[in-house]
Amino acid sequence: MKDKKYSVDKIIEQVDKIKKGEVTRYAPVLYYGAKRTADRICAKLIENGLECKVEKSDTLNENYAREWIIKFKNIRREFTKKQWIEALTADVTIELWGDEYTFKPVICTKQLGDGEKLVRIAPIGQRPYYWMMFVDSEMDVSHDMENEDLEKLIQMAEDEFGVHPYTQGLDFDNKEEFDELRDGATLYGYTTWQDYLDCCEYPHIYWDGGSWSTIANFKTGEYDDYYLKKVEEYFNNELK
């Protein structure tokens, strides 16, 4: 079955609806026809900032002539930074080694530089929990990241959400052990057993090595596919 033929204005209108979230599905191919016509329409679409190209189709017309199609690339809904925050701080459930963990991911309110890159850090000893923060769009958050920059991210999380007692070398198995060593614990502000337990909970952080990565760069328009899909699913579910 052939796809419908669209005018340039109609195609641009549909793409705008996709980017605004008014349409959640679209055909990657929007035109079948003669190569000359397809080339002309494709050129106009490229002038309007759309990524597309003309390809030979597998379809023959009524005269048994090969038809040509316009294929589009990366036509997706566009989300604001505020929408990314809303979607990525919603409750998540992650399975790790047979156990399920449900929590609300956190994002630091303090930002570094222009704050156009959203990144995450995940301590190995606190998996599957992670912390997010906005940093400068030029910061390198690859495997070759500078230790000084990584320390800045860890410090942001510690300053805003507090440190896990492991950071101070404290590890009590029970209240009796805590009471026995209360003087040492009090030095770090843990006056009661409950104080200690509260600080063992997420989002208090203990960095013992781990991973880090970029979620989105809002300045360049580059997004991690995994997190982009989570944002898309969040707002698609919201429309149901």
N, C-alpha and C positions, 0 to 999 in steps of 0.2 A: 504493500500500500504506500502511495506517495505521500510525502509530507506536503503541507500547504505552502504555496508561494506567498512571500510577504514583501511588502514595499520596505524601503529603507526606514521610513518613519515608523512603520509598524514594528520592525525588528528592534529599533532603538527604544520604542515605547515598552516592548516586552522586557528588554534587558533592564530598563529602569525599574520595572515592577519586581524583577528578580532581586535587584540590589536593595530595594526597599523592604523586601520580605513579603510583598503582596502575592508573589507567586513562588512556591517552593519547589516546583518541578519545571523543567524546560527541556526542549529537544535540542541536542547539540547540533542538529542539522535543521536549518530553517528554510532551505531553498533547493529546489531541483529545477534544472533547466539548461539552456544553452550556455556554453562556456563564456561567450562574449557578455551575456547578461550577468552571469554569475561574477565575472571579473569586475564589471562596472559596479555592481552592488557591493562587492567585497571592498573595493577601493574606497567607496564612500563610508563604509562602516569603519574602516581603519582610520579615515580622517576624523571620525567621531570618537576615536580612542578605544575601539573594540579590537580584540585580538582574534583574527579569523584568517582562514585561507581557503582557496578553491581546490577541490579534489575531484577526481573522476569517480563517479558512482558505479555501483554494480547494476544499476537499473537502466533498461532500454526504454525509450519512448515508443509511441505508436508506430513510428517510422523505423524502429529498430536501430535508432541512433543512440550512442552513449550519452547519458546526461551528466551534468556536473553539479556538485553540491558545495555549499558554504558551511564549513565546520568551525565551531567556536571553541575558544579555550578560556578556562578560568572565569566563567560567568557565574558568580556566586553572590549571595546576599552580603551586603556590607554591614558590619556592626560597629557601633561606636565604642569607645573605650569604656564608657559607663555600662554598656550592655555586656562587654567582656567580663567586667568585674562582677556584675550580677550573676552571670551564668557560672563563672568559675568559683564563686564563693557559696554556691548552693550546696546542700548536703550531698556527699558522695559515699558510695559503698564500694570498698575495694577488698578483694579476696587475696590473702597472702598465706601460703602454706596451709590451706584448708580452713583458715579462720577469716571471718568477715569483719571489717572495720568500717564503721560509719562515722563520719566527722564532717565538719564544716571547714573547708580550706581557708586560710587567712592570707591577706595581702597587707603588707606594711603601708601605713599612711605616709611615711616619709619617703621622698624620692631622691634619686641621684641625677645630677645633670638635667637634661631636658625631660626626663621621665617618659620617654616615648618607647622604651623597650620593656616588655613584661617578661621577667625571668623567674625561675624557681630553683630552690635548693632543697635537697633531700638527704638528711643524715642517714648513714647506713644503719645505725643502731636504733633509729626510730621509724623505720619503714612500716607501713606505707605512707606515713605522714610527710607533708611537704609544706614549704613556706614560699610565698610569692612576693615580689617587690618590683617597682618600676625604677629603671635605671636609665642612664644616658644611652641614646640610640646607637652611639659609636662604641660602647663598651663591648669588648670581646668576651663572650661567655661560652667559648668553645672549650675543647679539652686543653687547649694551650693558654687558658685564662691565667692572667697574672695572679700570684698568691695574694698580693696586696688588694686587688679588686675582690677576690673571693672573701677575704677577711672583712671587707666592707659590707658584703651581703650578710654574712653571719652576724656581724655587729648590729646591723639594722634589725634583724629578727630578735636578737637578744635584748636590745634596748626597748623594743616595743612589746614583746610578749614574755620576756623573762627567761631565765636560764633554768634548765633541768638540774636537780641536785647533783647528778653525775658530774656536771661541770666543775663542782667544788670537791669532787672525790667522795661524795656522800652516797652511801648505798645501804639503807636499813631494810632488813627483811620483815621486821615486825615492831610493834609499839614498845615492847620491852627493850629491844636493842636500842631503839631511839632514846628511851628514857635513860638508859645506862650511859649513853654518850651525849646527853642533852646539851652539855656545855659547849661541845664542839659544833653541834647543829645550830645553837643559838647565835654563834658568831656570824652565821650566814642568814640570820633572820627567821629561822624555823623555830618558833617558840613552842609550838604544839605539834603532835603527830599529824593532825589534820592539815596544818600548814605545809608540812613536808609532802603529804600525799597530794595535795592540790597542785604543788609545783612539779609533781611527777607527770601531770597530765598535759596533753597537747592543749595549747600551742607553745608551752615552755620548750626550749630547744637545747639539745646537747649535741655539739658537732664533734663527731669522732671519725671524720671522713665521710664521703658520700658522693652524690652526683649533683650536677647543676646543668641547666639548659635554658635556651630561649623559648618562650611561649609565643610571643608576638612582637614584631617591630612595627609600630604604628606609623613611623616616619617613612619607612621603605615599603610598607604593605606586605611584608613577609610574615607568614604565620606557620606555626607547627601544625601539620595536618591533624594530628590526634586531638589537640585542644580546639582547633577550629571546628572539628566535627562535634565535639562536646557542646560548643556554643550553639551550633546549628541545631542540634538535637534538642537543646534546652528551649529554644524559642519556637521550634516546630511543635514540640509537645505543648507549649503554652497556648498555641493556636487551636489545639484539638478540643 
